[in-house]
Amino acid sequence: MNEDRNKGYLRLEWARSHMPVSASIRERFLKEKPFSGLRVGMALHVEAKTGIFALLLREGGAEIHMASCNPLSTDDSVVTSLREDYKVDVHAKKGESEDEYYEYLHKVLDSKPNIIVDDGGDLVKILHTDRMDLIENIIGGNEETTTGVNRLKVMERAGALRFPMFDVNDADMKHLFDNRYGTGQSALDGIMNATNILIAGKRVTVVGYGYCGKGIALRMKGMGARVTVTEIDPVKANEATMEGFDVMPVKKALAESDMVVTATGMKSVVDMDSMIGAKDGIILSNAGHFNNEIDTEKLEKESVESTQVRESVKAYRLRNGKRIYLISDGRLVNLASGQGHPVEIMDMSFAIQALTAEYLARNHKDLKPAVYAVPETVDREVAVIRLKSQGIEIDTPTEEQIRYANSWTEGT
């Protein structure tokens, strides 16, 4: 076994050994084969946890075809092992060009999938634009990111969505843990791996205070950073202040920040005007799905000099003499410069994905083209399995408490 293949194999097996929820589901899938006769097309970050998820669906009877959902998030060693040890059809490599990225997505669609598992919405977008001839094969799919779900809801409102899609991102056992604790830890991992810079004592700005932003701010604070939050939502801004964070506009925050992490799913939240006024030597990174949260296009165009100073860090010198450091070209920092979310976090997220895909396979004839919430039964099943795997017991309400909770006449 060559070195890269062995490395990938070990990473896959390490992930498998730390994914007890998926292991429990696997036992049933191997017996019931809920995906028998179905082809699944996946666009996900191709790394070890994703590999175990793909194998879980295959163990449930599915034929798997996979591409990456981000040009820099692929673990090449895992791809090699998936292809050679597990015979999975994977089209991905780290550092894909834009042409290669779309070529690989099209190769997945060439398999004429029945179920789509998307991350960011690009497979669904291509199906509704360039490959509409394949829609007749699709029974539905899952989307696991805020960015992708927002796209789907726009399509639904416009009457453009042609098949049912499940909003996996907003399942409780996904966003309450994956978005917050997963992104919080893995974004720090990516930043620290890329820079080897001390966090303690730095002024760090987190752009966006959704669940991902909350996780990043929490972890930065835990590492000793002085954290500023920027927001457009007054409710979230109030929440950030009550958590002890400073809140101010992006431009003002950048003027005094040592590091910035974006986590909004929105374009150009760090624009050129803000970068011109930023503190000299500021380090910029992005934890959102697409690499457009920081206006890297204008940064490239308007800088007078750019130099690759570390493997994942590029330095730009502006006309005013200030230096801007950008991590991983503004792409998803936790995977472009790190190893992604912790294994146990993705165990829950991919368990939600697997059970939702099973629900779709069994119930698709009753579903119309729309964006659906993950069934509560799926959320609760994953929660119960996870607690059991941790050896944790919880209380159950008594019959008297159930009657009380469901009565409006019973007194105190």
Summary of the structure (lengths in Angstrom):
residues: 412
radius of gyration: 22.1
end to end distance: 69.3
largest distance: 74.2
contacts: 1496
relative contact order: 0.13
helix: 50%
strand: 17%
